[in-house]
Amino acid sequence: MPKISVEIPQELLDDLDEHVGDDGKFVNRSDAIRASIRKTLDILDEIDDRHGRLEDEA
C-alpha cells in the first residue's frame, strides 16, 4: 500500500485522535483517514450522480 504525507491543522488532528485507539472507532490514524476518504468520495459520487456528472460504467 502506498504511503502519502499530508499536513493537517493540529485542531483537526486532535479531533481525529478522539476517535482512534482502544476507546475509539478506529485502530489507528491511517484507518480513520482511509475511512474518511472513502466516505467523502462516496458523498462526492452521490452529488455528481444527482447532477448527471457520472459516466455510465461499461
Backbone atoms as SQL, in Angstrom:
CREATE TABLE atoms (id INTEGER PRIMARY KEY, chain TEXT, resi INTEGER, resn TEXT, atom TEXT, x REAL, y REAL, z REAL);
INSERT INTO atoms VALUES
  (1, 'A', 1, 'MET', 'N', 0.854, -1.168, 0.000),
  (2, 'A', 1, 'MET', 'CA', 0.000, 0.000, 0.000),
  (3, 'A', 1, 'MET', 'C', 0.903, 1.235, 0.000),
  (4, 'A', 2, 'PRO', 'N', 0.669, 2.157, -0.925),
  (5, 'A', 2, 'PRO', 'CA', 1.490, 3.373, -0.965),
  (6, 'A', 2, 'PRO', 'C', 1.296, 4.230, 0.284),
  (7, 'A', 3, 'LYS', 'N', 2.329, 4.945, 0.633),
  (8, 'A', 3, 'LYS', 'CA', 2.253, 5.893, 1.747),
  (9, 'A', 3, 'LYS', 'C', 2.265, 7.299, 1.191),
  (10, 'A', 4, 'ILE', 'N', 1.504, 8.168, 1.851),
  (11, 'A', 4, 'ILE', 'CA', 1.497, 9.581, 1.482),
  (12, 'A', 4, 'ILE', 'C', 1.729, 10.404, 2.737),
  (13, 'A', 5, 'SER', 'N', 2.046, 11.644, 2.536),
  (14, 'A', 5, 'SER', 'CA', 2.237, 12.553, 3.649),
  (15, 'A', 5, 'SER', 'C', 1.337, 13.757, 3.438),
  (16, 'A', 6, 'VAL', 'N', 0.636, 14.155, 4.496),
  (17, 'A', 6, 'VAL', 'CA', -0.233, 15.329, 4.423),
  (18, 'A', 6, 'VAL', 'C', -0.011, 16.196, 5.652),
  (19, 'A', 7, 'GLU', 'N', -0.233, 17.467, 5.485),
  (20, 'A', 7, 'GLU', 'CA', -0.192, 18.387, 6.613),
  (21, 'A', 7, 'GLU', 'C', -1.615, 18.745, 6.970),
  (22, 'A', 8, 'ILE', 'N', -1.952, 18.625, 8.256),
  (23, 'A', 8, 'ILE', 'CA', -3.281, 18.996, 8.709),
  (24, 'A', 8, 'ILE', 'C', -3.145, 19.840, 9.974),
  (25, 'A', 9, 'PRO', 'N', -4.090, 20.726, 10.206),
  (26, 'A', 9, 'PRO', 'CA', -4.029, 21.564, 11.400),
  (27, 'A', 9, 'PRO', 'C', -4.102, 20.715, 12.671),
  (28, 'A', 10, 'GLN', 'N', -3.440, 21.168, 13.715),
  (29, 'A', 10, 'GLN', 'CA', -3.404, 20.431, 14.982),
  (30, 'A', 10, 'GLN', 'C', -4.809, 20.196, 15.535),
  (31, 'A', 11, 'GLU', 'N', -5.683, 21.182, 15.398),
  (32, 'A', 11, 'GLU', 'CA', -7.049, 21.041, 15.896),
  (33, 'A', 11, 'GLU', 'C', -7.766, 19.872, 15.228),
  (34, 'A', 12, 'LEU', 'N', -7.583, 19.722, 13.919),
  (35, 'A', 12, 'LEU', 'CA', -8.192, 18.616, 13.193),
  (36, 'A', 12, 'LEU', 'C', -7.588, 17.285, 13.636),
  (37, 'A', 13, 'LEU', 'N', -6.288, 17.254, 13.833),
  (38, 'A', 13, 'LEU', 'CA', -5.619, 16.040, 14.295),
  (39, 'A', 13, 'LEU', 'C', -6.101, 15.655, 15.692),
  (40, 'A', 14, 'ASP', 'N', -6.281, 16.641, 16.552),
  (41, 'A', 14, 'ASP', 'CA', -6.796, 16.373, 17.898),
  (42, 'A', 14, 'ASP', 'C', -8.195, 15.769, 17.828),
  (43, 'A', 15, 'ASP', 'N', -9.042, 16.323, 16.962),
  (44, 'A', 15, 'ASP', 'CA', -10.392, 15.776, 16.787),
  (45, 'A', 15, 'ASP', 'C', -10.335, 14.347, 16.269),
  (46, 'A', 16, 'LEU', 'N', -9.464, 14.095, 15.312),
  (47, 'A', 16, 'LEU', 'CA', -9.300, 12.750, 14.757),
  (48, 'A', 16, 'LEU', 'C', -8.872, 11.771, 15.843),
  (49, 'A', 17, 'ASP', 'N', -7.912, 12.175, 16.656),
  (50, 'A', 17, 'ASP', 'CA', -7.371, 11.299, 17.692),
  (51, 'A', 17, 'ASP', 'C', -8.418, 10.902, 18.728),
  (52, 'A', 18, 'GLU', 'N', -9.467, 11.696, 18.876),
  (53, 'A', 18, 'GLU', 'CA', -10.536, 11.333, 19.805),
  (54, 'A', 18, 'GLU', 'C', -11.264, 10.067, 19.357),
  (55, 'A', 19, 'HIS', 'N', -11.140, 9.714, 18.080),
  (56, 'A', 19, 'HIS', 'CA', -11.833, 8.552, 17.528),
  (57, 'A', 19, 'HIS', 'C', -10.895, 7.372, 17.292),
  (58, 'A', 20, 'VAL', 'N', -9.658, 7.481, 17.731),
  (59, 'A', 20, 'VAL', 'CA', -8.645, 6.458, 17.484),
  (60, 'A', 20, 'VAL', 'C', -8.192, 5.846, 18.807),
  (61, 'A', 21, 'GLY', 'N', -7.960, 4.541, 18.789),
  (62, 'A', 21, 'GLY', 'CA', -7.428, 3.872, 19.969),
  (63, 'A', 21, 'GLY', 'C', -8.424, 2.891, 20.565),
  (64, 'A', 22, 'ASP', 'N', -8.084, 2.390, 21.732),
  (65, 'A', 22, 'ASP', 'CA', -8.893, 1.356, 22.379),
  (66, 'A', 22, 'ASP', 'C', -10.335, 1.788, 22.610),
  (67, 'A', 23, 'ASP', 'N', -10.553, 3.047, 22.927),
  (68, 'A', 23, 'ASP', 'CA', -11.912, 3.535, 23.184),
  (69, 'A', 23, 'ASP', 'C', -12.543, 4.181, 21.960),
  (70, 'A', 24, 'GLY', 'N', -11.826, 4.206, 20.840),
  (71, 'A', 24, 'GLY', 'CA', -12.325, 4.882, 19.650),
  (72, 'A', 24, 'GLY', 'C', -12.903, 3.939, 18.622),
  (73, 'A', 25, 'LYS', 'N', -13.323, 4.510, 17.526),
  (74, 'A', 25, 'LYS', 'CA', -13.923, 3.747, 16.437),
  (75, 'A', 25, 'LYS', 'C', -12.873, 3.121, 15.522),
  (76, 'A', 26, 'PHE', 'N', -11.640, 3.636, 15.561),
  (77, 'A', 26, 'PHE', 'CA', -10.598, 3.195, 14.647),
  (78, 'A', 26, 'PHE', 'C', -9.373, 2.719, 15.412),
  (79, 'A', 27, 'VAL', 'N', -8.669, 1.761, 14.827),
  (80, 'A', 27, 'VAL', 'CA', -7.480, 1.191, 15.446),
  (81, 'A', 27, 'VAL', 'C', -6.332, 2.187, 15.441),
  (82, 'A', 28, 'ASN', 'N', -6.209, 2.927, 14.327),
  (83, 'A', 28, 'ASN', 'CA', -5.110, 3.886, 14.202),
  (84, 'A', 28, 'ASN', 'C', -5.532, 5.035, 13.285),
  (85, 'A', 29, 'ARG', 'N', -4.666, 6.024, 13.194),
  (86, 'A', 29, 'ARG', 'CA', -4.969, 7.199, 12.354),
  (87, 'A', 29, 'ARG', 'C', -5.155, 6.815, 10.896),
  (88, 'A', 30, 'SER', 'N', -4.339, 5.903, 10.406),
  (89, 'A', 30, 'SER', 'CA', -4.441, 5.510, 8.997),
  (90, 'A', 30, 'SER', 'C', -5.822, 4.949, 8.685),
  (91, 'A', 31, 'ASP', 'N', -6.338, 4.076, 9.556),
  (92, 'A', 31, 'ASP', 'CA', -7.675, 3.520, 9.344),
  (93, 'A', 31, 'ASP', 'C', -8.729, 4.624, 9.341),
  (94, 'A', 32, 'ALA', 'N', -8.594, 5.564, 10.256),
  (95, 'A', 32, 'ALA', 'CA', -9.553, 6.665, 10.336),
  (96, 'A', 32, 'ALA', 'C', -9.509, 7.523, 9.080),
  (97, 'A', 33, 'ILE', 'N', -8.333, 7.824, 8.602),
  (98, 'A', 33, 'ILE', 'CA', -8.187, 8.672, 7.420),
  (99, 'A', 33, 'ILE', 'C', -8.689, 7.949, 6.172),
  (100, 'A', 34, 'ARG', 'N', -8.373, 6.656, 6.035),
  (101, 'A', 34, 'ARG', 'CA', -8.887, 5.889, 4.888),
  (102, 'A', 34, 'ARG', 'C', -10.410, 5.879, 4.887),
  (103, 'A', 35, 'ALA', 'N', -11.021, 5.659, 6.060),
  (104, 'A', 35, 'ALA', 'CA', -12.484, 5.646, 6.148),
  (105, 'A', 35, 'ALA', 'C', -13.062, 7.005, 5.774),
  (106, 'A', 36, 'SER', 'N', -12.408, 8.064, 6.210),
  (107, 'A', 36, 'SER', 'CA', -12.872, 9.411, 5.889),
  (108, 'A', 36, 'SER', 'C', -12.787, 9.688, 4.393),
  (109, 'A', 37, 'ILE', 'N', -11.710, 9.275, 3.784),
  (110, 'A', 37, 'ILE', 'CA', -11.552, 9.472, 2.336),
  (111, 'A', 37, 'ILE', 'C', -12.619, 8.689, 1.585),
  (112, 'A', 38, 'ARG', 'N', -12.836, 7.425, 1.979),
  (113, 'A', 38, 'ARG', 'CA', -13.874, 6.618, 1.311),
  (114, 'A', 38, 'ARG', 'C', -15.238, 7.290, 1.423),
  (115, 'A', 39, 'LYS', 'N', -15.581, 7.747, 2.633),
  (116, 'A', 39, 'LYS', 'CA', -16.880, 8.379, 2.859),
  (117, 'A', 39, 'LYS', 'C', -17.015, 9.656, 2.026),
  (118, 'A', 40, 'THR', 'N', -15.975, 10.453, 2.001),
  (119, 'A', 40, 'THR', 'CA', -16.002, 11.697, 1.220),
  (120, 'A', 40, 'THR', 'C', -16.181, 11.402, -0.267),
  (121, 'A', 41, 'LEU', 'N', -15.455, 10.417, -0.776),
  (122, 'A', 41, 'LEU', 'CA', -15.585, 10.066, -2.192),
  (123, 'A', 41, 'LEU', 'C', -16.974, 9.529, -2.511),
  (124, 'A', 42, 'ASP', 'N', -17.565, 8.746, -1.599),
  (125, 'A', 42, 'ASP', 'CA', -18.934, 8.271, -1.804),
  (126, 'A', 42, 'ASP', 'C', -19.909, 9.445, -1.877),
  (127, 'A', 43, 'ILE', 'N', -19.746, 10.404, -0.987),
  (128, 'A', 43, 'ILE', 'CA', -20.621, 11.580, -0.984),
  (129, 'A', 43, 'ILE', 'C', -20.456, 12.374, -2.276),
  (130, 'A', 44, 'LEU', 'N', -19.216, 12.562, -2.713),
  (131, 'A', 44, 'LEU', 'CA', -18.981, 13.293, -3.963),
  (132, 'A', 44, 'LEU', 'C', -19.578, 12.555, -5.157),
  (133, 'A', 45, 'ASP', 'N', -19.489, 11.217, -5.166),
  (134, 'A', 45, 'ASP', 'CA', -20.101, 10.431, -6.244),
  (135, 'A', 45, 'ASP', 'C', -21.620, 10.609, -6.247),
  (136, 'A', 46, 'GLU', 'N', -22.230, 10.629, -5.055),
  (137, 'A', 46, 'GLU', 'CA', -23.677, 10.832, -4.979),
  (138, 'A', 46, 'GLU', 'C', -24.064, 12.203, -5.521),
  (139, 'A', 47, 'ILE', 'N', -23.297, 13.209, -5.181),
  (140, 'A', 47, 'ILE', 'CA', -23.570, 14.569, -5.677),
  (141, 'A', 47, 'ILE', 'C', -23.408, 14.615, -7.190),
  (142, 'A', 48, 'ASP', 'N', -22.317, 14.040, -7.695),
  (143, 'A', 48, 'ASP', 'CA', -22.095, 14.016, -9.140),
  (144, 'A', 48, 'ASP', 'C', -23.216, 13.269, -9.856),
  (145, 'A', 49, 'ASP', 'N', -23.676, 12.161, -9.268),
  (146, 'A', 49, 'ASP', 'CA', -24.747, 11.383, -9.879),
  (147, 'A', 49, 'ASP', 'C', -26.031, 12.202, -9.965),
  (148, 'A', 50, 'ARG', 'N', -26.347, 12.927, -8.897),
  (149, 'A', 50, 'ARG', 'CA', -27.557, 13.773, -8.896),
  (150, 'A', 50, 'ARG', 'C', -27.493, 14.853, -9.969),
  (151, 'A', 51, 'HIS', 'N', -26.287, 15.291, -10.268),
  (152, 'A', 51, 'HIS', 'CA', -26.113, 16.366, -11.256),
  (153, 'A', 51, 'HIS', 'C', -25.756, 15.820, -12.631),
  (154, 'A', 52, 'GLY', 'N', -25.832, 14.501, -12.799),
  (155, 'A', 52, 'GLY', 'CA', -25.577, 13.888, -14.097),
  (156, 'A', 52, 'GLY', 'C', -24.144, 13.975, -14.556),
  (157, 'A', 53, 'ARG', 'N', -23.212, 14.029, -13.613),
  (158, 'A', 53, 'ARG', 'CA', -21.801, 14.170, -13.981),
  (159, 'A', 53, 'ARG', 'C', -21.043, 12.853, -13.950),
  (160, 'A', 54, 'LEU', 'N', -21.694, 11.750, -13.603),
  (161, 'A', 54, 'LEU', 'CA', -21.014, 10.447, -13.600),
  (162, 'A', 54, 'LEU', 'C', -21.207, 9.782, -14.948),
  (163, 'A', 55, 'GLU', 'N', -20.142, 9.183, -15.436),
  (164, 'A', 55, 'GLU', 'CA', -20.221, 8.436, -16.678),
  (165, 'A', 55, 'GLU', 'C', -20.742, 7.042, -16.372),
  (166, 'A', 56, 'ASP', 'N', -21.545, 6.493, -17.287),
  (167, 'A', 56, 'ASP', 'CA', -22.027, 5.122, -17.120),
  (168, 'A', 56, 'ASP', 'C', -20.855, 4.168, -17.223),
  (169, 'A', 57, 'GLU', 'N', -20.808, 3.205, -16.272),
  (170, 'A', 57, 'GLU', 'CA', -19.745, 2.200, -16.324),
  (171, 'A', 57, 'GLU', 'C', -20.098, 1.149, -17.347),
  (172, 'A', 58, 'ALA', 'N', -19.097, 0.697, -18.083),
  (173, 'A', 58, 'ALA', 'CA', -19.334, -0.303, -19.142),
  (174, 'A', 58, 'ALA', 'C', -19.487, -1.686, -18.578);
